[in-house]
Amino acid sequence: MRFWEEKTLEQMTKKEWESLCDGCGKCCLLKFEDEDDGSISFTNIICAQFSTIQCGCSVYSRRQQVVSDCIKLSPENIASVSALPQSCAYRRLANKKKLPKWHPLLTGSREAMVRGGHAVDGRVVNEQHIHPDEVEEHIIRWVK
């Protein structure tokens, strides 16, 4: 049995917890929350700290200091963080669902995720290149 199938999120080691992240980058997208119904709208704008080369945060260990509204996921707050994609392993496991079949822990690499269109690779623009008045024009529906 694999660790994510036998342990709760709270029981995982730091290394196991971190390995759940598939590296899709969707949590690093700028999002809007509807004040009336709480729904989340994703954009194709990625945080300035996101590295498209490593497909992850370039300041990961100090991300909350650099980006004040960056959320640090934990077993304690995962249920209350609504701005995660449906495919997010943390969200799925917290909701007693299985990892998606393309997840790197199942396939051994990011390739199936990227080929399947589940990552932001090649589909985003850095927030530094967007005028604040144009952000809402970048709201999109991420099909995957």
C-alpha positions as CSV (number, residue, x, y, z in Angstrom):
1,M,0.0,0.0,0.0
2,R,1.2,3.5,-0.8
3,F,1.7,6.1,1.9
4,W,-1.2,8.3,0.8
5,E,-3.5,5.4,0.9
6,E,-2.6,4.3,4.4
7,K,-2.0,7.6,6.1
8,T,-4.1,10.6,6.8
9,L,-2.8,14.0,5.8
10,E,-2.0,14.7,9.4
11,Q,0.1,11.5,9.7
12,M,2.3,12.3,6.8
13,T,5.9,13.3,7.2
14,K,7.0,16.6,5.7
15,K,8.6,14.8,2.8
16,E,5.5,12.8,2.1
17,W,3.3,15.9,2.3
18,E,5.5,17.9,-0.1
19,S,5.6,14.9,-2.5
20,L,1.8,15.2,-2.9
21,C,2.2,18.4,-4.9
22,D,2.1,17.5,-8.6
23,G,3.7,20.7,-9.7
24,C,0.8,21.8,-11.9
25,G,1.2,25.4,-10.8
26,K,-2.6,26.2,-10.7
27,C,-2.4,27.2,-7.0
28,C,0.0,30.0,-8.1
29,L,-2.5,31.5,-10.5
30,L,-4.2,34.8,-9.7
31,K,-7.8,34.1,-8.8
32,F,-11.0,36.0,-7.9
33,E,-13.5,35.0,-5.3
34,D,-17.2,36.0,-5.9
35,E,-18.3,37.8,-2.8
36,D,-21.9,36.6,-3.2
37,D,-21.5,32.9,-3.7
38,G,-17.8,32.2,-2.9
39,S,-17.1,30.7,-6.3
40,I,-13.5,31.0,-7.6
41,S,-12.6,32.3,-11.0
42,F,-9.1,31.4,-12.2
43,T,-7.0,33.5,-14.6
44,N,-4.1,32.6,-16.8
45,I,-1.9,35.0,-14.8
46,I,0.8,33.3,-12.7
47,C,2.5,34.8,-9.6
48,A,5.7,36.7,-10.4
49,Q,7.6,34.3,-8.2
50,F,6.6,31.2,-10.2
51,S,9.5,29.8,-12.3
52,T,8.4,28.3,-15.6
53,I,11.8,26.6,-15.8
54,Q,11.5,24.6,-12.5
55,C,7.6,24.8,-12.7
56,G,7.4,25.9,-9.1
57,C,7.9,28.8,-6.7
58,S,11.4,30.4,-7.0
59,V,11.2,31.5,-3.4
60,Y,9.4,28.5,-1.9
61,S,11.0,28.4,1.5
62,R,10.1,32.1,2.1
63,R,7.1,32.5,0.0
64,Q,4.8,33.9,2.7
65,Q,7.4,36.7,3.4
66,V,7.7,37.6,-0.3
67,V,4.0,37.2,-1.3
68,S,1.8,38.3,1.6
69,D,-1.3,36.5,0.4
70,C,0.4,33.2,-0.5
71,I,-1.3,30.4,1.3
72,K,0.8,27.8,3.0
73,L,-1.2,24.6,2.9
74,S,-1.4,22.3,5.9
75,P,-3.5,19.4,7.0
76,E,-5.2,21.9,9.4
77,N,-6.3,24.4,6.7
78,I,-6.7,22.3,3.6
79,A,-10.4,21.9,4.0
80,S,-10.9,25.7,4.2
81,V,-8.8,26.6,1.1
82,S,-11.3,26.9,-1.7
83,A,-8.9,28.3,-4.3
84,L,-7.3,24.9,-5.2
85,P,-8.1,23.1,-8.5
86,Q,-10.3,20.0,-8.3
87,S,-7.3,18.0,-9.4
88,C,-5.2,19.0,-6.5
89,A,-3.9,16.0,-4.6
90,Y,-4.2,17.7,-1.2
91,R,-7.8,18.6,-1.9
92,R,-8.6,15.2,-3.3
93,L,-7.1,13.3,-0.4
94,A,-8.8,15.6,2.1
95,N,-12.1,14.7,0.4
96,K,-11.3,11.0,0.4
97,K,-10.8,10.8,-3.3
98,K,-7.9,9.0,-5.2
99,L,-5.0,10.7,-6.9
100,P,-5.6,11.4,-10.6
101,K,-4.1,8.7,-12.8
102,W,-1.6,11.2,-14.3
103,H,-0.2,12.2,-10.9
104,P,3.6,12.0,-10.7
105,L,3.5,9.8,-7.7
106,L,1.7,7.2,-9.8
107,T,3.5,7.7,-13.1
108,G,7.0,8.5,-11.9
109,S,7.3,11.8,-13.7
110,R,5.5,15.1,-14.7
111,E,5.2,14.1,-18.3
112,A,1.7,12.5,-18.2
113,M,0.4,15.5,-16.4
114,V,1.9,18.0,-18.9
115,R,0.9,15.9,-22.0
116,G,-2.6,15.7,-20.6
117,G,-2.9,19.4,-20.2
118,H,-3.1,19.4,-16.4
119,A,-0.2,21.8,-15.8
120,V,0.1,25.5,-16.5
121,D,3.2,24.9,-18.7
122,G,3.1,27.2,-21.7
123,R,-0.4,28.5,-20.9
124,V,0.3,31.4,-18.5
125,V,1.6,34.9,-18.4
126,N,3.6,36.4,-15.6
127,E,1.7,38.9,-13.5
128,Q,4.6,41.4,-14.0
129,H,3.5,41.7,-17.7
130,I,-0.2,42.5,-17.0
131,H,-1.5,45.9,-16.1
132,P,-3.7,45.8,-13.0
133,D,-6.7,47.2,-15.0
134,E,-6.4,44.2,-17.4
135,V,-6.4,41.3,-14.9
136,E,-10.1,40.6,-15.2
137,E,-9.7,40.2,-19.0
138,H,-7.6,37.1,-18.2
139,I,-10.3,35.1,-16.4
140,I,-10.5,31.7,-18.1
141,R,-12.0,28.3,-17.4
142,W,-9.2,25.7,-16.9
143,V,-10.8,22.7,-18.6
144,K,-8.1,20.4,-17.0
